[in-house]
Amino acid sequence: MSVAGSSTLHDWEVEATDFSVQFQIPVSWFISIEGRAGDDVSELKVTVPVEHLDGGKNKMNRDLRDALSYPDHENIQFIWDEISFTGVTDTGRKAEVSGRLLIAGVERYVTFNADLGLNEWSQIVVSGSVRINMRDYNVEPPKVLFGVIRTDEIVNLSFELFFGRDE
């Protein structure tokens, strides 16, 4: 899971080094792509602790945490509302996912496309991305050197998640 953006100096990326996902689906999802329906998802919740976002540099991590109002708001969270399947891929299905994204204490409704497939180990692989504007969440894009270097307000949240079957 990562967040990527750009600035007046260079492109940048931050990795989530730890996060949790609660995803409850029927066993049939691990068997066949035909067995999937959006209305049989009973839970999808992703929580990313802000302290586990890492841009590779201490100063960048501090600026990011400050921008996200950490420690007042310790987590970024996505809570699913609806999944609808919109097409077929080589390994699964395309989906449109809608839900509530909570960043820095501000919650907004988002919709994004994702691919859901089965890999050779019978794991469900979910990948996708969503573009957001930091200002929509009252996050001021970080600046350094008195504003000479500015971070663009649009960022891309990307993910690739693997789910195994609980026995």
C-alpha positions as YAML, in Angstrom:
chain: A
units: angstrom
residues:
- id: 1
  name: MET
  ca: [0.00, 0.00, 0.00]
- id: 2
  name: SER
  ca: [1.47, 3.36, -0.96]
- id: 3
  name: VAL
  ca: [0.78, 7.05, -1.44]
- id: 4
  name: ALA
  ca: [2.46, 8.78, -4.38]
- id: 5
  name: GLY
  ca: [2.58, 12.41, -5.36]
- id: 6
  name: SER
  ca: [4.76, 15.10, -6.80]
- id: 7
  name: SER
  ca: [6.31, 18.38, -5.78]
- id: 8
  name: THR
  ca: [8.08, 21.26, -7.44]
- id: 9
  name: LEU
  ca: [11.34, 19.34, -6.79]
- id: 10
  name: HIS
  ca: [10.56, 15.66, -7.56]
- id: 11
  name: ASP
  ca: [8.02, 12.85, -7.41]
- id: 12
  name: TRP
  ca: [7.74, 11.08, -4.06]
- id: 13
  name: GLU
  ca: [6.25, 7.91, -2.60]
- id: 14
  name: VAL
  ca: [5.35, 6.83, 0.92]
- id: 15
  name: GLU
  ca: [4.87, 3.17, 1.83]
- id: 16
  name: ALA
  ca: [2.55, 1.84, 4.53]
- id: 17
  name: THR
  ca: [4.87, -0.46, 6.48]
- id: 18
  name: ASP
  ca: [2.01, -1.81, 8.59]
- id: 19
  name: PHE
  ca: [-1.77, -1.84, 8.20]
- id: 20
  name: SER
  ca: [-4.76, -4.02, 8.98]
- id: 21
  name: VAL
  ca: [-7.57, -5.25, 6.76]
- id: 22
  name: GLN
  ca: [-10.84, -6.81, 7.83]
- id: 23
  name: PHE
  ca: [-12.44, -8.51, 4.82]
- id: 24
  name: GLN
  ca: [-15.28, -10.99, 5.22]
- id: 25
  name: ILE
  ca: [-16.51, -12.83, 2.15]
- id: 26
  name: PRO
  ca: [-18.02, -16.25, 1.41]
- id: 27
  name: VAL
  ca: [-15.74, -19.26, 0.82]
- id: 28
  name: SER
  ca: [-17.04, -19.43, -2.77]
- id: 29
  name: TRP
  ca: [-14.86, -16.42, -3.64]
- id: 30
  name: PHE
  ca: [-11.77, -18.65, -3.27]
- id: 31
  name: ILE
  ca: [-13.12, -21.21, -5.75]
- id: 32
  name: SER
  ca: [-14.41, -19.40, -8.81]
- id: 33
  name: ILE
  ca: [-14.85, -15.93, -10.26]
- id: 34
  name: GLU
  ca: [-18.45, -16.80, -11.06]
- id: 35
  name: GLY
  ca: [-19.17, -17.25, -7.34]
- id: 36
  name: ARG
  ca: [-18.64, -13.57, -6.54]
- id: 37
  name: ALA
  ca: [-21.32, -10.97, -6.00]
- id: 38
  name: GLY
  ca: [-20.87, -7.53, -4.51]
- id: 39
  name: ASP
  ca: [-23.75, -8.00, -2.10]
- id: 40
  name: ASP
  ca: [-22.13, -11.00, -0.38]
- id: 41
  name: VAL
  ca: [-19.30, -8.93, 1.16]
- id: 42
  name: SER
  ca: [-20.09, -8.56, 4.84]
- id: 43
  name: GLU
  ca: [-17.12, -6.42, 5.85]
- id: 44
  name: LEU
  ca: [-14.24, -4.48, 4.32]
- id: 45
  name: LYS
  ca: [-12.30, -2.12, 6.53]
- id: 46
  name: VAL
  ca: [-8.70, -0.95, 6.03]
- id: 47
  name: THR
  ca: [-6.78, 0.84, 8.78]
- id: 48
  name: VAL
  ca: [-3.36, 2.41, 8.21]
- id: 49
  name: PRO
  ca: [-1.58, 3.84, 11.27]
- id: 50
  name: VAL
  ca: [-0.09, 7.23, 10.32]
- id: 51
  name: GLU
  ca: [3.06, 6.39, 12.31]
- id: 52
  name: HIS
  ca: [3.65, 3.48, 9.87]
- id: 53
  name: LEU
  ca: [3.82, 5.65, 6.76]
- id: 54
  name: ASP
  ca: [7.43, 5.78, 5.62]
- id: 55
  name: GLY
  ca: [8.89, 8.00, 2.93]
- id: 56
  name: GLY
  ca: [12.46, 6.85, 3.59]
- id: 57
  name: LYS
  ca: [13.61, 10.10, 5.18]
- id: 58
  name: ASN
  ca: [13.04, 11.24, 8.77]
- id: 59
  name: LYS
  ca: [12.27, 14.85, 7.76]
- id: 60
  name: MET
  ca: [9.72, 13.71, 5.18]
- id: 61
  name: ASN
  ca: [8.07, 11.40, 7.72]
- id: 62
  name: ARG
  ca: [7.84, 14.24, 10.28]
- id: 63
  name: ASP
  ca: [6.35, 16.62, 7.69]
- id: 64
  name: LEU
  ca: [3.84, 13.96, 6.64]
- id: 65
  name: ARG
  ca: [2.77, 13.25, 10.22]
- id: 66
  name: ASP
  ca: [2.41, 16.98, 10.90]
- id: 67
  name: ALA
  ca: [0.28, 17.43, 7.75]
- id: 68
  name: LEU
  ca: [-1.97, 14.52, 8.83]
- id: 69
  name: SER
  ca: [-2.43, 16.00, 12.35]
- id: 70
  name: TYR
  ca: [-0.71, 13.06, 14.05]
- id: 71
  name: PRO
  ca: [-1.02, 12.14, 16.94]
- id: 72
  name: ASP
  ca: [-4.49, 13.72, 17.19]
- id: 73
  name: HIS
  ca: [-5.56, 11.51, 14.27]
- id: 74
  name: GLU
  ca: [-3.64, 8.25, 14.49]
- id: 75
  name: ASN
  ca: [-5.14, 6.34, 11.55]
- id: 76
  name: ILE
  ca: [-6.22, 6.60, 7.96]
- id: 77
  name: GLN
  ca: [-9.25, 4.39, 7.46]
- id: 78
  name: PHE
  ca: [-11.43, 3.14, 4.62]
- id: 79
  name: ILE
  ca: [-14.81, 1.55, 5.38]
- id: 80
  name: TRP
  ca: [-16.61, -0.11, 2.49]
- id: 81
  name: ASP
  ca: [-20.22, 0.69, 1.64]
- id: 82
  name: GLU
  ca: [-20.73, -1.02, -1.72]
- id: 83
  name: ILE
  ca: [-18.97, -3.21, -4.26]
- id: 84
  name: SER
  ca: [-20.40, -3.81, -7.71]
- id: 85
  name: PHE
  ca: [-18.77, -5.92, -10.39]
- id: 86
  name: THR
  ca: [-18.36, -4.16, -13.72]
- id: 87
  name: GLY
  ca: [-16.41, -6.57, -15.92]
- id: 88
  name: VAL
  ca: [-14.07, -9.53, -16.26]
- id: 89
  name: THR
  ca: [-10.25, -9.73, -16.25]
- id: 90
  name: ASP
  ca: [-7.93, -12.65, -17.10]
- id: 91
  name: THR
  ca: [-7.82, -13.73, -13.44]
- id: 92
  name: GLY
  ca: [-11.07, -12.40, -12.01]
- id: 93
  name: ARG
  ca: [-13.36, -9.43, -12.10]
- id: 94
  name: LYS
  ca: [-13.31, -5.66, -12.25]
- id: 95
  name: ALA
  ca: [-15.20, -3.87, -9.50]
- id: 96
  name: GLU
  ca: [-16.34, -0.43, -8.53]
- id: 97
  name: VAL
  ca: [-15.86, 0.10, -4.80]
- id: 98
  name: SER
  ca: [-17.49, 2.88, -2.78]
- id: 99
  name: GLY
  ca: [-17.01, 3.80, 0.84]
- id: 100
  name: ARG
  ca: [-15.91, 6.31, 3.42]
- id: 101
  name: LEU
  ca: [-12.29, 7.43, 3.60]
- id: 102
  name: LEU
  ca: [-11.18, 9.04, 6.87]
- id: 103
  name: ILE
  ca: [-8.01, 11.13, 6.80]
- id: 104
  name: ALA
  ca: [-6.89, 13.58, 9.52]
- id: 105
  name: GLY
  ca: [-10.32, 13.41, 11.16]
- id: 106
  name: VAL
  ca: [-12.22, 14.29, 7.96]
- id: 107
  name: GLU
  ca: [-14.45, 11.70, 6.31]
- id: 108
  name: ARG
  ca: [-15.33, 11.80, 2.61]
- id: 109
  name: TYR
  ca: [-17.17, 9.36, 0.35]
- id: 110
  name: VAL
  ca: [-14.93, 7.92, -2.41]
- id: 111
  name: THR
  ca: [-15.47, 5.60, -5.37]
- id: 112
  name: PHE
  ca: [-12.67, 3.79, -7.18]
- id: 113
  name: ASN
  ca: [-12.03, 0.86, -9.52]
- id: 114
  name: ALA
  ca: [-10.32, -2.32, -8.38]
- id: 115
  name: ASP
  ca: [-9.40, -5.69, -9.85]
- id: 116
  name: LEU
  ca: [-10.17, -8.85, -7.88]
- id: 117
  name: GLY
  ca: [-8.60, -12.11, -8.98]
- id: 118
  name: LEU
  ca: [-7.33, -15.49, -7.84]
- id: 119
  name: ASN
  ca: [-3.63, -16.31, -8.00]
- id: 120
  name: GLU
  ca: [-2.02, -19.76, -8.33]
- id: 121
  name: TRP
  ca: [-2.05, -20.18, -4.50]
- id: 122
  name: SER
  ca: [-5.84, -19.65, -4.34]
- id: 123
  name: GLN
  ca: [-5.37, -16.26, -2.75]
- id: 124
  name: ILE
  ca: [-7.67, -13.41, -3.64]
- id: 125
  name: VAL
  ca: [-5.64, -10.51, -5.01]
- id: 126
  name: VAL
  ca: [-7.24, -7.05, -4.86]
- id: 127
  name: SER
  ca: [-5.51, -4.12, -6.52]
- id: 128
  name: GLY
  ca: [-6.44, -0.60, -7.43]
- id: 129
  name: SER
  ca: [-5.92, 3.05, -6.70]
- id: 130
  name: VAL
  ca: [-7.80, 6.22, -5.88]
- id: 131
  name: ARG
  ca: [-6.76, 9.84, -6.50]
- id: 132
  name: ILE
  ca: [-7.56, 12.30, -3.75]
- id: 133
  name: ASN
  ca: [-7.05, 15.96, -3.11]
- id: 134
  name: MET
  ca: [-5.36, 16.51, 0.27]
- id: 135
  name: ARG
  ca: [-7.29, 19.76, 0.74]
- id: 136
  name: ASP
  ca: [-10.59, 17.81, 0.68]
- id: 137
  name: TYR
  ca: [-9.42, 16.36, 4.02]
- id: 138
  name: ASN
  ca: [-8.18, 19.69, 5.40]
- id: 139
  name: VAL
  ca: [-4.60, 18.52, 4.89]
- id: 140
  name: GLU
  ca: [-2.30, 21.36, 3.90]
- id: 141
  name: PRO
  ca: [0.22, 20.04, 1.35]
- id: 142
  name: PRO
  ca: [3.68, 20.25, 2.95]
- id: 143
  name: LYS
  ca: [6.04, 23.09, 1.94]
- id: 144
  name: VAL
  ca: [9.72, 23.61, 2.70]
- id: 145
  name: LEU
  ca: [12.15, 26.49, 2.28]
- id: 146
  name: PHE
  ca: [9.43, 29.08, 2.88]
- id: 147
  name: GLY
  ca: [7.24, 27.61, 0.15]
- id: 148
  name: VAL
  ca: [9.90, 27.38, -2.55]
- id: 149
  name: ILE
  ca: [9.38, 23.59, -2.62]
- id: 150
  name: ARG
  ca: [5.68, 22.68, -2.57]
- id: 151
  name: THR
  ca: [3.92, 19.35, -2.59]
- id: 152
  name: ASP
  ca: [1.07, 19.04, -5.09]
- id: 153
  name: GLU
  ca: [-2.32, 18.62, -3.42]
- id: 154
  name: ILE
  ca: [-3.36, 15.62, -5.56]
- id: 155
  name: VAL
  ca: [-2.03, 12.23, -4.42]
- id: 156
  name: ASN
  ca: [-2.63, 8.67, -5.56]
- id: 157
  name: LEU
  ca: [-3.38, 5.96, -2.97]
- id: 158
  name: SER
  ca: [-2.46, 2.55, -4.47]
- id: 159
  name: PHE
  ca: [-2.88, -0.91, -3.05]
- id: 160
  name: GLU
  ca: [-2.32, -4.59, -3.78]
- id: 161
  name: LEU
  ca: [-3.71, -6.88, -1.12]
- id: 162
  name: PHE
  ca: [-3.56, -10.67, -0.84]
- id: 163
  name: PHE
  ca: [-6.17, -12.64, 1.10]
- id: 164
  name: GLY
  ca: [-5.88, -16.29, 2.07]
- id: 165
  name: ARG
  ca: [-8.69, -18.50, 3.20]
- id: 166
  name: ASP
  ca: [-9.25, -18.96, 6.95]
- id: 167
  name: GLU
  ca: [-9.59, -22.65, 7.60]
...
